[in-house]
Amino acid sequence: MAKPSCIVVGVGAEDGLGGALCKRFAKSGDLHVFAAGRTKPRLDALVGRIAEAGGTATAVPTDTTQEAEVVRLFDVAQQATGGPPAVVLYNAGNNALVDFRKTEAAFFEDMWRVACFGGFLVGREAARRMIPGGGTVIFTGATGSIRGRPGFAHFASAKAGLRAIAQAMAREYGPEGLHVAHVIIDGAIDTEWIKANFPDRYDAGPDAILNPDHIAETYWQLHRQPRSAWTFEMDLRPWKETW
């Protein structure tokens, strides 16, 4: 396999951001995408869709909170392509509204393991493989990355930790050619799950909710930035989103 790889971690439903990232980076034709997530049937369906569009991809079921599985993911990609990844995108995370007084310790830890600890494992493995050659590593953040809100202490603490990891990596490895970026997604993403559970999000009219394909295009632009003008952090929100 002659193409360099793009590893996308945190791929769930095809209409989500993870799926959009896989499709956009495969669309270039220059990268073979390794789609990593917990649900193999979803990954296989996405890989099939990418192939239909003329791209190439491989499904790699992965629990990003498990060190051995993260190492295996990078091993699979490197053995298939013959070299380190050119791009690594960390998109894993979940969320829930929970009263702080009712937040159980196990729940708090689980949220942290997915949103923060998994990012550490993936970021560390990326740095180990991609230095000194360089490349792009992008972490998906959220509003909680920069401020905590009532009912989301568990989420904000994990996302803030992920942001700190990304910033530390950028400062340490930018001078060695590794472009590390953090993208704050400030708003709901247009998916079937959002349509079913939060239909009021669509009351504000056209383009009032984040389109996952448009977000993915921004990630692609970050990857393509010349190194004389790299972005570390940007935030994305619909034009009608309050902030």
N, C-alpha and C positions, 0 to 999 in steps of 0.2 A: 504494500500500500504506500504509494509515493507521497500522498498528501500529508501535510502536517495536521495535527489534531486540534480540535476545540472540545474541551470537556465542559459539559453543562451539568451542574449538580443541583438537584431540587426540581426535577421534572415530574409534574403530576398530570392533571388533566390536560389534554392537547390544547384546549382553548386558553390555558393559563399562560403566565409569562414564561415559565420554563419551556413550554412547547414552542412559543413564539421565538424564543432565543435560539432554540435548536434549528428551527426552520430558516431563520434569517441568516445564521452563520453558515448553514449548509448551502443556502442559495448562492453564495459567492462562487461556489465551485472550486475554491482553493483549499477548503478545509474539510476534513472528515470529522463529523460530530460524534462524540460519545455521550449519549444521553443517560444520565444517572438518576435513578429514583427508586422508590421502594416497590412499585407495582409493575411487574413485568408485562402483563397484558397491555397496559397503557403505553409503556415504552415501545413495545413491538408495534402497536398501531401507529405511533408517531413515526417510527423508523420507516414503516411502509409508506406513509404519507410523504415523507421526505424523498424516498426513492421515486415515487410517482411524479414528483416535481423536478426530478433530475439531479437531486443531491445524493450524498452518501452519508450513512449514519449507522451506528451500532448501539444496541441497547445493553446497558450494564446495570442490572439491579444492584443497588447500593444503599446501605444504611450509613449515612454520613456521620452518625454519632459513634461509629465503630472504627477504631484506628486501622485494624487489619483490612477492613473493607475499602477504606479510602486508599490505602497503599495498593491494594489489588486493582482498584479502578485505574490508577495511574500506570500500574504495570501493564494492564491490558492495553491501554492506549499506546504506551511506548513500544510494546512488543509488536503491535499491529502496524505502527507507522515508522518504526525504526529510529525514533527520536523523541525528545521531550515535547510537551504540548506547546502550541503557539498562543493559545487562549484558554483561560480557565474562568468560568462564570459560576459564582456561588449564589444560588437563588433559594436555598432551602429555608423553610420557616413556616410557622403557623401562628394562630392567634385566637384569643377568646376573651370575652369580657367576664372578669371575676372580681367580686368584692375582695379587697386586700385582706380583710379579716377572715375570709373564708378560703383563702388561697392555701392549698395543701403543699407541704414541702416537696412531695414527689412530683406534683404538677409543675411547680416552679422550676425544679431541676430538669424535668423533661423539656420544658420550653427553652431553657438555657442551653441544653445539649444540642438541640436542633439549630437554634438561631445563632448561637455564639460558638460553642465548643466545636461543632461540625465545621464552622468557618475557619477556626484555628487549624483543625486537622487538614483541611483542604488547602488553606493558604500556606501552611508549613510545607506540605508535600509539593505544592507548586513551586515554591522558592527553591526547594532542594533539587528539583528537576530542571528548572528554567534558568537558574544562575549557573554560568555567566552568559548564556546565550540571549536571555531577555524574552520579552513577550508581553502579554496583557493578562491581568487578573482583575476582575470586576466583582464587587460584592453588592448584593441588593440590600439596601437599607429601607427604612420606613420613617414615618413621622416620629415614631417612638425612638428613633436613633438619636434625636436631639432634644426631646422633651417627654416627660412622663405625663400620662393622663389618668384620671380616676378609673380604676378597674383594669388598668393595663400595666401595673408595676412589673409583673413578670416579663411581659413582652418588651417594655422599654429598657429594662436592665440588660436583657440579652442583646437587644439591637444596639444599645449604646456600647456594649462590650465589643460587638462585631465591628462597629465603626472605629473603635480604638485600635483593634487589630489591623484593620485596613490602613489606618493612618500610620501606625508604627511600621508596617511593611513598606508603605510608599516612601517613607523617609529613609528607611534602611537600604532598600533595594532599587529605588529610582536611579541613583547614581550608577548602578550596575546594569541598567538597561531594562529593568522590569517596570512596566507601567501598571501601577496599582490604583484603581479608582473605586469610589463608593457612590452609589446612586440612591438618593432618598426618594422613594415613591410616596408622594404625599397625596393619597386619595385612593379610592376603590378602583380596582381593575375590572374592566368589562368582561365578565365570564358568565357562563350559564348559572353557576352557583350564586353569584351576586344577583342576577336577574330573578332567581327563584326566592332568595332570602331577603333581599333589600331592593324591592322594585321601586321604592321611592327615590332611589339614586338616579333614576332616569327622568324624574319629573322636571329637572332643570333644563331639558332640551338637548339638542345635538351637541356632541363633543363635550358633554359635561361630566364624562367619566373617562378614565384612562384606557386607551386602546392598547392592548398588549403588543400588537405589531408595531405601533408607533414607539413604544418603549424600547422594543428590541432594535429598532432602527437607530435609536440613540446610542445603545450599547455598541452597535456596529461602528458608528461614527467615533466613539471613544477609542475603540480598537485601532481605527485608522488614523488617529491623530499623529502628526509629526512630533518627534520627541522634543523639538524646540518650544512646543506649546502644549504640554500635557495638562489635562484636567485631573485633579484628584477627586473633587467632590462636586456633584450637581444635584439639584432637586427637580423633580418632574411632577406637575399637577395639571389638572384640567383648567381651562381658562376661567371657569366659574367657581373653582374651589377656593374657599376662604382660608387664609393663613395669616 
